Every structure is written in structure tokens, then in C-alpha cells.
């Protein structure tokens, strides 16, 4: 009985734990190598600048900023502070970030800051912000780069994805792709 | 738009669940079917390699086989975790896991819980992700499916309760492996990595160095959902853009984890030759689910009043701990589904849910029969159905019968044990943890939410769910041992008790249906069933819910 169970367990171990994932890796790497390797983005010199799916930290005024990340978008790990809604540390962090954001973005009314921009994403690696969170940064970015705000706004529109199949999820802007597009304007 | 996108997902699920239910009933039939021609060849090879002879089992043989095979699997898993530092398939150089954490992890994946006290990026080698995690992610839902098939055979009075090894193998070959292959490839197409290359290094636009962990992710994420497992490749599970990159993958993952639990009631309907019976069970679970979903969505879209007061507009809802691509609708739906199907995968951080939003996953895991995990959830609701028959029968003075078999003292004792075990292994350890330094040391959020964190950890363990209020500092000897034991009791007490019930019912002579029989396939019974579940659950758990989420809600509303 024990021997029989051991044999069955090993057979299933080989099928599920080895053959299946390795075969899937093989097929995925041949058919969809870019996605299967992590959707990495390389610059003109072939140097990897990040992954399309993984957020990066931007603090320079000439770049659009992403969401709050307690792990500083370090994708060797993932996570957040897991602040409960009633945790005073959450309220404190948000108040501090509102003040900092308003100071760096004169002309933006506090009520216009959408919640996604100053909250920590679940993964700490969210690559997206809402279109509204991008819109309120246009003036700052345009000024820092000496660009026409209309041109920057157009670039935001170009980099805005709608809902999937028109129904699922939320409209969003990929911050890394938008900033790459900004750099290419020069 | 939120209403539409949630409705579309649920309608698609229903359309998939009915044919899948019919397929499951046929795939596990004791008679010969055409499916034997398609899968029989592969299965014969597996039987031959394993030295298995196919013969009907008694319930005791079946239960023994479940236990011995599960002990073998957990031993293999434990050894691999302890040795991963020396084994190949470890390009990022991960060290061996310590003994207590290995115990917790092996038990967690064996019991279909997938509670994770480690973080996948740094705690597991690629080989362990495949040969421990992916392996158990197949075998444990397969065990659950086997058990529910045996249980339903007993209830419907078939030739015997079947053969565990045949059921186990068929769950792999006829259900989980084919589905996993399809879902894996769809996930990769959307951007989920599937590679053996080590962590990538990038130089960001700001000039900093960024490490990007990756690996054979898609092959794990597919079976994580199909098998209602829930343990993520990465620490943050399906909130990670590599596990769940787009709203489409989110929908696919929701459908994957809900498919088998939602189709089993229909399979039951086909097996009893009364489709209405299947619809009544499905209807009872669906109504409870829709109420929970409504509370979760309503609470999250209202936002966090504390942040509103701090000056951050909550017009788009409570976004702390959520991802922009999912927003409130896809997050609330995912949360309601993952704790209904007791998968435990998360696409947003449950610790950061608004108080009443957090009450939803807790409530679903406490009832433990709002669909439930692959196999075991259906066993639980059928157990409540028998209890409902018994209570209603006594109230109106009719002999309690379910599907033509008398419910007597022996069955009721076994069911009472299974139903009482669940609150006992949640509330007793929660009380001990809250009263001791070892337990309270892990709490990361102040106030009433700290109680919720501890309660959630044990509820999730007992329901074999595996999600967490992840702020809890849970990789300590206290948490590793206590939740390990709770997971074992949560899984095996009810499995063995219900196999015994199946064996006992099968041995009885069927009684013909008369005017005096309480019908179990109409609306009245649906109401009685829901009332039974809700009353038992409410009596047991409302006091502790008042101390945690409800009290927190009162402080910030």
C-alpha cells in the first residue's frame, strides 16, 4: 500500500512538477518569447530599461510620476505596508504626500487629486495611473521640459489604454511607456 | 459599467458551469463511457507504472487511501523544501527553507490552503516552485474532486463509492491538466512570464538599477486558480503585474477558480438524475454569494472615510492596496470569488480593505460552503443540506430523508462533528493568540483591526483558503505550528467524516418517496437550506465579527 502510493506520487510528481512546467516553458519561449521572458523593454543600444508591466519610481519633475510604492518599485520582491483603513500611519502618509504633490504642482486643486495617485498599490509595482492622475501632471511636465502642454496632453492620450474589450477593468496610462515616449520627443 | 462588467463575468461562468457539470458527471462515471477511449490509454500507463489495480473500495479503504497518499505527498514536498539549496533548478541561489516554515508550507499546499508564510521571490527555487508548489497544486484539488465524487456516489446510491486512485488520476488527466495547458498559454499571451531565466536587471529611466524577479510563472498561476489553490508565485499573488497583467487575465483567473466549484452542483444534479436538485444547491450558493459580492463592492466604492477626511478625494473608491488596471469592480469581484471558492489568491490586499469590505472574505470563509474549494465546498453544502433536512423534518414531524435514504443518528453525529470542528479550530486558536504575547506580537495594525488580522489568519487556515491580512508578521514558530495544525484539522476532519456518511448511506435500503417525504428540489428547501447555513454561521461567528471589522467600521465611518 505504501509502496503503491509512493510510486503513484512519484509518477504524478514527474508529470505535474516537471514535464508540464518544462513543456509549457518550451512552447511559450518558442511561440511568445517576449511575453514569456517578462515583456522587457530595451533602449536603442539594446540595454534593458525595464519591463512594460512593472512600475518604476520617478521623482524628476520632467517625468510623470506613478503610484506610491513602499518598496520603491523594487521588483526583486513585492508588497506594501498593508495599512488598515483605520491605521493613523496611512492618514499621515497621505497628508504628507498631498502637501508634497501640491507644492510640486502649483495650480492643481487638492480636490482634483485622484485617490489612485497617492495610495500604495497592492503589488507595490503597479505600472499604471488613471488618466486623471496623468492629466493633473501635464502642466508640471510641460514646464520642466519647455514643451507645449497640448503636445504633452496629446502624448498622454496616445498612451492611454481603454477598458479591455470595452468592458473589463479601468482606463489607464502606462507611466513607463509614457515617459519613454516623452524622452523620444527630443 | 461596473455592473455590466461584473454581470458579464457571472453570466459567462454560468454558461460554462452547466456543460462542465455534465462533463464531470460523465468523466467520473463508474460505467464505461466514450471518454475512456480518449483518456484511457494515458491512464492505463499511469496505473501500470504505479502498480494500481482497479477495484471498488469500501469507504474505509477509500479514506485510508486518501490519507496514505496525502502523507506520501507531504513527505516528498517537505524533503524537497529542506533540500532546495542543494538541488538543481535554482538559478537565483535560494537557500534551504527552515524546518518549521517547511512544515507550514508543505501542509499548507497539501491541504489546498496555500497560506504563505514565505515570499516566493526569495523563499523558493524554481525547482521548488515546480516540484513542490505546482505538483501539490494538481494533486490536492484532485484529492478534493475525488472525495466529492465518492460522497456524491454515496448520496445517489451508486454501485459503490468508487476507487480513490482512479478518481485521483482521472482528475488529473480528464480535468486539471488539459485545462491548465490552455489557461497557461492564454496567460502567457497576455504577458505572464514563463521562463527558466533568473531575475532580470534593468537600468531605469531615472538611472537606478531595478531587479525584476520572474520564472515559470504562468504554469503555476493557471493551476493556482483551476485547483482553487491560491498560493502565488510572488509574494503579492495575483496583484503582481506578472501574475495578473491585464483585466482580461483577471477575468480568466476568476473564471478558472470558479469553474469547478460552480459546476459540481450541476454534476450532482446529473448524478441524481434530477437537474432541479442541482439547481437548488447552485441557487442557494449563488444567492449567498451575490449578497456578499454586493456588500464588498458597495463598501469599497464608497471609499475610506478616514482618507476623505484627510483630504484625499474618494470619488473612485478605496484604492489603497488595489491596482489601477482592476479598479474597484474587478477587485471586489475577485475578492468575493477567491474567498467563496476558498482559493485564497488575491488581486488586492485584503488587509487594506474597508472594514465592511474585509468582513466579506471573513464571512464567506466562516460559512465555508458558498461554492467552496474544488470538491470540498460541494461536500460542505451537501452536509448542510442533510442538516437542513434533519432540522426541517423534525420540525414538521416527518422522517428525515435525503434522496430516498433515511438520515439517522449515526449520520447526524458525523455531520455535527464536521460542522462544530470548523468554528472550534477558528475561535479557540484566535482566543489563545489574542491572549498571548506570541500571538499579538505579529499584529501590524493598531486598534480593532488587529483582532481582525488574527481572526482572518485562523479563519483562512480552517477554511483552507490561504489568503491573509498580510500585514500580520506570521513567519514565527507560533504561527507556523498553530496554522499548520488548523489547516490539517480543517481539511481532514470533514473529509473523513463525510466519507463515513457516504459509506453509511450507501449501505441503507432506499425508501420509496411518499406524500410524507420532505422534497429537497423546490424553492421551500432552498430557503430552508440558506436559513440553516446562515443561522448556524451567524450564531457562531457574529460575536467575534463585532469585535473586529464591525468595531473598526464604527470608529472610522
Interface residues (C-beta under 8 A of the other chain):
Chain A: X1 X2 X3 X4 X5 X6 X7 X8 X9 X10 X11 X12 X13 X15 X16 X17 X18 X20 X21 X22 X24 X25 X27 X28 X29 X31 X32 X35 X36 X37 X38 X39 X40 X47 X48 X49 X50 X51 X52 X53 X54 X55 X56 X57 X58 X59 X60 X63 X67 X73 X74 X75 X76 X77 X78 X79 X80 X81 X82 X83 X84 X85 X86 X87 X88 X90 X91 X94 X95 X98 X110 X111 X112 X113 X114 X115 X116 X118 X119 X120 X121 X122 X123 X124 X125 X126 X127 X128 X129 X130 X163 X164 X165 X167 X168 X169 X170 X172 X176 X179 X180 X183
Chain B: X1 X4 X5 X8 X46 X49 X50 X51 X52 X64 X65 X68 X69 X72 X73 X76 X119 X121 X122 X130 X131 X132 X134 X135 X137 X138 X139 X165 X168 X169 X172 X177 X180 X181 X184 X185 X188 X189 X190 X191 X192 X193 X194 X195 X196 X197 X199 X200 X201 X202 X203 X204 X205 X206 X208 X210 X211 X212 X213 X214 X216 X218 X219 X220 X234 X235 X236 X239 X240 X241 X242 X245 X246 X247 X248 X250 X251 X303 X304 X306 X307 X309 X310 X311 X312 X313 X314 X315 X316 X317 X318 X319 X320 X321 X322 X323 X324 X325 X326 X327 X330 X346 X347 X348 X349 X351 X352 X353 X354 X355 X444 X445 X446 X447 X448 X449 X452 X469 X470 X471 X552 X555 X556
